[in-house]
Amino acid sequence: MAEAATQAETKGFLGWVEKTGNKLPDPVFIFFYLIILLMVISQICVWLGVSAFHPTLTDQAGNPKLEEAVSLFAPQNIEKLWVKMPETFTHFHPLGYVLVVMLGAGVAERSGLFGSAIRGAVRNAPQALLTPLVALIAMLSNHAADAGYVVMIPLAAIIFASAGRHPLAGITAAFAGVSGGFSANIAPGQLDALLFGITESAYAASSIDGGWSVNFAGNWYFISALLFIYLPVIWYVTDRIIEPRLGKWVPDAGSDMQSYGSENEALTDEQKRGLRNAGLAIVGVGLLWTIMTIIPNAPLWYDDSELLANCLAKGKAEAACMTGVANAEWYNHLEPFFKSMVAAFLVIFLAAGWAYGAAAKTINNHKDLVALMAEGMKDMGYYLVLAFAAAHFVAMFGWSNLGLISAVHGADAINGIKEAGVLPDAIVLPLILGLIVVFSAVLNLFVGSASAKWALLAPVLVPMLMLVGISPDGATAAYRVGDGATNIITPLMVYFPLILVFAQRWKKDFGLGSLTAMMIPYSIWMLITGVALIMFWLYLGFPLGPGAPAQIPIPGAS
């Protein structure tokens, strides 16, 4: 019966999405096929004489440098592919960032810290604030990697049922928070390290000097605002749309909450002590980083002489560098601090996980700690394979010059719209970002991996948007909104089948189409509010994070 219901419910557009998506190869092979296609296109572009003038570089005569398409079949590129293969892989920026963070996150997750923290935060929630609290903890649990899905979502169902509410409403609220609000949080985390690593690779490959340096807090303000925008959206959709349609929950014959695992067990005294110790460890790491930033000759603070030296190292004129240092804002001095955020998350997760595990008896000695770090790395096996393919796609896109050429022509088209006066100048760029959000959301229906999609899009979008005055931080923020909004309605999302299993614990004939239909209102409203927020943000010129403006001077513009 359940199988028949599922088949019936997956007809139509969503059924087509599922069938089409299932026919797509694994993202790893998508990259390999795209590399082959890129090689063919690069040769065709050479034959056609495709080119563009570089926006910031000049030739020996002082004229804008002409960048021509380069064939990936050229001997020098074939040599580069084989000779530099280890370097191409290991120098892929996201690789080091993600592995460093996951060394600590693996300890925090496997010691039980994440699971206990989620249970402790939600278990005794007041009924009147149950939905917003579940949504809030669900969005915050994105820092907890898999624990957000594996612990938070089934726990939300139990909490709702215990409060006399429909458990499926708890599942949808938590799923919307964990997966739909994938980028919404009060602080940067693992996803920031992953996405900004790809953004940095795209920026470096473009050879456009936009004065930008990677800052893992570059979307901090925006993702915090996104959290507080999504919170009332999830609250409203759950309480006013989803739960009224579900009606009163009547347990299926034979259902028993006690058979659903240990998600709702009370925390033991050892676990409570572990959470307290973990909190103290986090405060301690925070104080350590603060001291390293404010003490005399602080290692995480650039003084004026260091700012000047860094500017001169980029080949800029001394007079311009002196002026830049004199006008430098506070966040320019904090560049080392922002770049240390990846290491900070490693130490925070490691210290908090160890402090929790020692009290909760899940880590008994240093050998257990190392074993948990090793187990965390085991889960990164697939990511390493994906990163290998993505690294070569991004690198070869740069070798071909097609990323830069596409970005220049795309920017020219946007500037042409502005000059034509069809729309007010102040509206064009926010509208462009809104369209990028929608495009990312549609692409997400077919390619589930956040890193895979951004590795495909960033080599063109990052330089193109820079050339119209939108920072790499702005490009990354727009992509993140679209990536999260449709996570909850695509059957290709890796955790979608797991969520279906959680739902079927409470309603045996609950099918794939039923879950998708319940999540569509969340997806629509999160997409609408996300698009509105990014457009509003850019229109008003708010910074996306500390030292991360949404708009920048156009590189090469006089």
C-alpha positions in Angstrom: 0.0 0.0 0.0 2.7 2.5 1.0 4.7 1.7 -2.2 1.6 2.2 -4.3 0.8 5.5 -2.6 4.3 6.7 -3.1 4.2 5.8 -6.8 0.9 7.7 -7.2 2.1 10.7 -5.3 5.3 11.1 -7.4 3.6 11.8 -10.7 3.6 15.2 -12.4 6.4 17.7 -12.1 7.9 16.4 -8.9 7.8 12.8 -10.3 9.6 14.1 -13.3 12.2 15.9 -11.1 12.8 12.6 -9.2 13.1 10.5 -12.3 15.3 13.0 -14.2 17.5 13.5 -11.2 17.9 9.8 -10.6 19.2 9.4 -14.2 21.9 12.0 -13.6 25.3 10.5 -12.8 27.1 11.0 -9.5 28.4 14.6 -9.1 31.9 13.2 -9.3 31.2 11.9 -12.8 29.3 15.1 -13.7 32.6 17.0 -13.2 34.5 14.5 -15.3 31.9 14.8 -18.1 32.0 18.6 -17.8 35.8 18.6 -18.1 35.6 16.7 -21.4 32.9 19.1 -22.6 35.0 22.0 -21.4 38.0 20.8 -23.4 35.9 20.5 -26.6 34.3 24.0 -26.1 37.8 25.5 -25.4 39.0 24.2 -28.8 35.9 25.5 -30.6 36.3 28.9 -28.9 40.0 29.1 -30.1 38.8 28.4 -33.7 36.2 31.1 -33.3 38.6 33.6 -31.9 36.7 34.2 -28.7 38.3 36.8 -26.5 37.8 39.7 -24.1 39.9 42.6 -22.7 41.1 42.0 -19.1 39.5 44.6 -16.8 42.6 45.3 -14.7 45.7 44.0 -16.5 47.5 45.9 -19.3 50.0 44.9 -21.9 53.5 46.4 -22.4 52.0 49.3 -24.3 49.7 50.1 -21.4 46.6 49.0 -23.2 44.0 46.6 -21.7 45.4 43.1 -22.1 43.5 40.9 -24.6 42.6 37.6 -23.1 42.0 34.9 -25.7 40.5 31.5 -25.3 43.1 28.8 -24.8 42.6 25.2 -25.9 42.8 22.6 -23.2 44.2 20.3 -25.9 47.2 22.6 -26.2 50.4 20.8 -25.3 51.2 23.1 -22.3 47.7 22.4 -20.8 48.0 18.6 -21.3 51.4 18.8 -19.6 50.0 20.9 -16.8 47.1 18.4 -16.3 49.4 15.4 -15.7 52.4 17.1 -14.2 50.6 19.3 -11.7 47.8 16.9 -10.8 48.9 16.5 -7.1 49.4 20.2 -6.8 46.0 21.0 -8.5 44.3 18.7 -5.9 46.1 19.6 -2.8 46.0 23.4 -3.6 42.2 23.4 -4.0 41.4 25.9 -1.3 38.2 24.2 0.2 40.1 21.0 0.8 42.3 22.1 3.6 39.7 24.3 5.1 37.1 21.6 5.4 39.5 18.9 6.6 40.8 21.1 9.3 37.3 22.0 10.6 36.1 18.4 10.4 39.0 17.1 12.6 37.4 19.0 15.4 33.8 18.5 14.4 34.3 14.7 14.2 35.2 14.7 17.9 32.3 17.0 18.9 29.8 14.9 17.1 31.1 11.4 18.0 31.6 12.3 21.7 27.9 12.9 21.8 28.2 16.7 22.4 26.0 17.7 19.5 23.3 15.2 20.2 23.1 16.0 23.9 23.1 19.8 23.2 20.2 19.5 20.8 18.2 17.3 23.2 18.9 19.5 26.1 17.8 22.6 24.2 14.5 21.2 22.8 13.4 18.6 25.3 11.8 21.0 27.9 10.6 23.6 25.5 7.4 25.5 26.6 4.5 24.5 24.4 3.6 28.0 23.4 7.1 28.5 21.9 7.6 24.9 20.7 7.6 25.6 16.9 9.9 28.6 16.9 12.3 26.9 19.4 12.4 23.8 17.3 13.0 25.9 14.1 15.7 27.9 15.9 17.6 24.9 17.3 17.2 23.1 13.9 18.9 26.0 12.1 21.7 26.3 14.7 22.2 22.5 14.5 23.7 23.0 11.0 27.0 23.4 12.9 26.5 19.9 14.2 26.7 18.3 10.7 24.7 15.0 10.6 23.4 15.4 14.1 21.0 18.0 12.9 19.2 15.4 10.7 19.8 12.3 12.8 18.9 13.7 16.2 16.9 16.9 15.8 14.3 15.8 13.3 13.1 12.6 15.0 13.3 14.4 18.4 11.1 17.2 17.1 8.4 14.6 16.3 8.5 13.1 19.7 8.4 16.6 21.4 5.4 17.6 19.3 3.6 14.3 20.1 4.3 14.7 23.8 2.8 18.2 23.7 -0.4 16.8 22.1 0.5 18.1 18.7 0.9 16.3 15.4 4.4 14.7 15.2 4.6 15.2 11.4 4.4 19.0 12.0 7.4 18.7 14.2 9.2 16.8 11.5 8.4 19.4 8.9 9.4 22.3 11.1 12.7 20.7 12.0 13.4 19.6 8.4 12.7 23.1 7.2 15.1 24.5 9.8 17.9 22.0 9.3 17.8 21.8 5.5 15.8 24.7 4.2 17.7 27.1 6.6 21.0 25.4 5.7 22.8 28.7 5.6 20.9 30.5 8.3 22.9 30.7 11.6 24.1 33.1 14.2 27.8 32.4 13.5 29.9 31.1 10.6 30.7 27.4 10.5 31.7 24.4 8.4 29.6 25.5 5.4 31.4 28.9 5.3 34.8 27.2 5.2 33.6 25.0 2.3 31.9 27.7 0.2 34.4 30.5 0.8 37.2 28.1 -0.1 35.6 27.7 -3.5 35.0 31.4 -3.8 38.7 32.0 -3.1 39.6 29.5 -5.8 37.3 31.3 -8.3 38.7 34.7 -7.4 42.3 33.6 -7.7 41.6 31.9 -11.1 40.1 35.1 -12.5 43.3 37.1 -12.1 41.2 40.1 -11.4 42.6 42.3 -8.6 39.5 43.4 -6.7 41.3 44.0 -3.4 39.4 41.0 -1.9 40.9 38.5 0.5 39.0 35.5 1.9 37.1 36.2 5.1 35.2 33.3 6.6 33.0 35.8 8.5 32.2 37.4 5.2 28.5 36.4 5.3 28.1 36.6 9.1 25.7 39.5 9.3 23.6 38.2 6.4 23.2 34.6 7.6 22.3 35.9 11.1 19.6 38.1 9.5 18.5 35.1 7.4 18.0 33.1 10.6 15.6 35.7 12.0 13.8 36.0 8.7 13.3 32.3 8.4 12.2 31.8 12.0 8.8 33.5 11.7 8.3 31.9 8.2 8.8 28.4 9.6 6.6 29.2 12.6 3.8 30.6 10.4 3.9 27.8 7.8 3.9 25.1 10.5 1.2 26.5 12.8 -1.1 28.1 10.2 -0.7 25.9 7.1 0.8 22.5 7.8 -0.6 21.5 11.2 -4.3 22.6 10.5 -4.2 20.4 7.3 -2.9 17.4 9.2 -5.6 17.6 11.8 -5.5 15.7 15.1 -3.0 12.9 15.2 -4.3 9.5 15.7 -1.6 6.9 16.3 -1.4 4.0 13.8 -2.1 0.6 15.3 0.9 -0.8 17.0 2.8 2.5 17.1 4.7 3.2 20.3 6.9 6.2 21.0 9.2 4.2 23.1 10.2 2.1 20.0 11.6 5.1 18.2 15.0 5.2 19.8 16.6 7.3 22.5 16.0 10.7 21.0 13.8 11.8 23.9 15.7 10.3 26.8 16.5 12.7 29.7 20.1 13.8 29.9 22.2 12.0 32.5 24.1 13.8 35.2 27.3 13.0 33.4 26.0 14.4 30.1 24.8 17.6 31.9 28.2 18.0 33.4 29.7 17.4 30.0 27.6 20.2 28.5 28.7 22.6 31.3 32.4 21.7 30.7 31.9 22.1 26.9 30.5 25.6 27.5 33.5 26.5 29.7 35.8 25.2 27.0 34.1 27.3 24.3 34.4 30.4 26.5 38.1 29.6 27.2 38.9 29.4 23.4 37.0 32.6 22.8 39.1 34.3 25.5 42.3 32.9 24.0 41.5 34.3 20.5 40.5 37.6 22.0 43.9 37.8 23.8 45.8 36.9 20.6 44.0 39.8 18.9 44.3 42.7 21.5 47.6 42.2 23.2 50.6 44.3 22.1 52.2 42.9 18.9 49.1 40.7 18.7 49.6 37.7 16.2 46.0 38.2 14.9 46.2 41.9 14.3 47.9 43.9 11.6 49.5 47.1 12.6 50.1 49.9 10.1 53.5 48.7 9.0 52.1 45.2 8.3 49.3 46.7 6.3 51.8 48.7 4.3 54.0 45.7 3.7 51.1 43.6 2.5 50.0 46.4 0.1 53.4 46.8 -1.4 53.7 43.0 -1.8 50.8 43.2 -4.2 52.8 45.4 -6.5 50.9 48.6 -5.8 52.5 52.1 -5.7 53.9 53.2 -2.4 51.9 56.5 -2.4 48.6 54.6 -3.0 49.5 52.1 -0.2 50.3 54.9 2.2 46.9 56.5 1.5 45.2 53.2 1.9 46.8 52.5 5.2 45.9 56.0 6.5 42.2 55.4 5.5 42.1 51.8 6.6 39.0 50.7 8.6 39.3 48.6 11.7 38.5 45.4 9.9 41.5 45.7 7.7 43.7 45.3 10.8 41.7 42.1 11.7 42.5 40.2 8.5 44.7 37.6 10.4 41.8 37.2 12.9 39.3 36.4 10.1 41.7 34.1 8.4 42.2 32.2 11.6 38.5 31.4 11.9 39.0 27.9 10.4 41.6 27.1 13.0 39.4 28.6 15.7 36.5 26.2 14.8 38.9 23.3 14.9 40.1 24.3 18.4 36.5 25.1 19.6 35.1 21.8 18.4 38.1 19.8 19.7 38.1 21.5 23.1 34.4 21.3 23.6 34.1 17.7 22.4 37.0 16.6 24.6 35.6 18.4 27.6 32.1 16.9 27.1 33.5 13.4 26.4 35.7 13.3 29.4 32.7 14.1 31.7 30.2 11.9 29.8 32.7 9.0 29.7 32.7 8.8 25.9 36.4 9.9 25.8 38.5 8.2 28.4 42.1 9.0 27.2 44.0 10.7 24.5 43.8 7.5 22.3 40.0 7.8 22.3 40.4 11.4 21.2 42.6 10.5 18.3 40.3 7.7 17.3 37.4 10.0 17.1 39.4 12.4 14.9 40.3 9.5 12.6 36.6 8.4 12.4 35.7 12.0 11.4 38.2 11.8 8.6 36.7 8.4 7.4 33.4 10.2 6.6 35.4 12.6 4.4 36.3 9.9 1.9 33.6 10.8 -0.6 34.3 14.5 -0.2 37.9 13.9 -1.1 36.9 12.2 -4.4 34.5 15.0 -5.2 37.1 17.6 -4.4 39.6 15.9 -6.7 37.1 16.2 -9.6 36.0 19.7 -8.7 39.6 20.9 -8.3 40.5 19.9 -11.8 37.3 21.4 -13.3 38.0 24.8 -11.6 41.7 24.8 -12.5 41.0 23.8 -16.1 38.3 26.4 -16.4 41.0 29.0 -15.4 43.6 27.6 -17.9 41.1 28.0 -20.7 40.4 31.6 -19.9 36.7 30.9 -20.6 35.7 31.8 -17.0 37.2 35.3 -17.3 35.9 35.8 -20.8 32.4 34.7 -19.9 32.5 37.0 -16.8 33.6 40.0 -18.9 30.9 39.5 -21.5 28.3 38.8 -18.8 29.3 42.0 -16.9 29.1 43.9 -20.2 25.5 42.7 -20.7 24.5 43.8 -17.2 26.1 47.2 -17.7 24.3 47.4 -21.0 21.0 47.0 -19.3 22.0 49.7 -16.8 23.1 52.1 -19.6 19.9 51.4 -21.6 17.9 52.8 -18.7 15.2 50.1 -18.9 15.4 49.8 -15.2 16.7 52.2 -12.5 20.4 51.6 -11.8 19.6 51.0 -8.1 17.3 48.1 -9.1 19.5 46.2 -11.7 22.1 44.7 -9.4 19.6 43.6 -6.7 17.5 42.0 -9.5 20.5 40.2 -10.9 21.2 38.7 -7.4 17.6 37.7 -7.1 17.8 35.9 -10.4 20.9 34.1 -9.3 19.1 32.9 -6.1 16.3 31.5 -8.2 18.7 29.9 -10.7 20.6 28.2 -7.8 17.3 27.0 -6.3 16.3 25.4 -9.6 19.7 23.8 -10.1 19.5 22.4 -6.6 16.6 20.2 -7.6 18.9 18.2 -9.8 22.4 18.6 -8.2 22.1 18.2 -4.4 25.7 18.8 -3.3 26.2 22.4 -2.2 30.0 22.3 -2.9 29.5 20.7 -6.4 27.0 23.4 -7.5 29.1 26.3 -6.2 32.2 24.8 -7.9 30.3 24.8 -11.2 28.9 28.4 -10.8 31.6 30.3 -8.9 34.3 30.5 -11.7 31.8 32.6 -13.8 29.6 34.3 -11.2 32.3 35.5 -8.8 34.3 37.5 -11.4 31.2 38.6 -13.4 29.6 40.1 -10.4 32.8 41.8 -9.3 32.9 43.5 -12.7 29.5 45.1 -12.0 30.3 46.0 -8.4 29.1 43.0 -6.4 31.7 41.5 -4.0 32.6 37.8 -3.9 30.9 37.8 -0.5 27.7 39.0 -2.2 27.9 36.3 -4.9 28.4 33.6 -2.2 25.5 34.9 -0.1 23.1 34.9 -3.1 24.1 31.3 -4.0 23.5 30.2 -0.4 19.9 31.4 -0.3 19.0 29.5 -3.4 20.9 26.4 -2.4 18.9 26.0 0.9 15.4 26.9 -0.3 14.8 23.8 -2.4 16.8 21.3 -0.3 13.5 20.3 1.3 11.6 19.4 -1.8 14.1 17.5 -3.9 14.1 13.7 -3.5 17.8 13.9 -4.5 18.8 15.5 -1.3 20.8 12.8 0.5 18.8 12.9 3.7 15.4 12.9 2.0 14.8 9.2 2.3 15.9 9.3 6.0 13.3 12.0 6.7 10.7 9.8 5.0 11.6 6.9 7.3 11.2 9.2 10.3 7.7 10.3 9.1 6.6 6.7 8.5 7.3 5.9 12.1 4.2 8.0 12.9 2.2 7.4 9.7 2.9 4.1 8.0 1.4 5.0 4.6 3.2 8.4 4.4 4.9 8.5 0.9 7.5 10.5 -0.9 4.9 12.7 -2.6 3.3 13.4 0.8 6.6 14.6 2.3 7.3 16.8 -0.8 3.9 18.3 -0.8 4.1 19.2 2.9 7.5 20.9 2.4 6.5 22.9 -0.7 5.0 25.8 1.3 8.2 26.1 3.4 10.3 26.1 0.2 8.2 28.8 -1.6 8.1 31.1 1.4 11.8 30.7 2.2 12.7 31.3 -1.4 10.5 34.5 -1.6 11.8 35.9 1.7 15.4 34.9 0.9 15.2 36.7 -2.5 13.6 39.7 -0.9 16.3 39.8 1.8 19.3 39.6 -0.6 17.8 42.3 -2.9 16.9 44.6 0.0 20.4 44.1 1.5 22.2 45.0 -1.7 19.9 47.9 -2.4 20.7 49.4 1.0 24.4 48.6 0.8 24.6 46.8 4.1 27.9 44.9 4.8 27.4 41.1 4.6 29.9 40.6 7.4 32.7 42.4 9.2 34.9 43.9 6.5 32.7 42.3 3.8 30.7 45.0 1.8 28.0 43.8 -0.5 29.2 46.2 -3.2 32.7 47.1 -4.2 34.4 49.5 -6.6 34.4 48.0 -10.1 37.9 46.6 -10.7 39.7 48.6 -13.4 37.1 51.4 -13.4 38.6 54.9 -13.4 
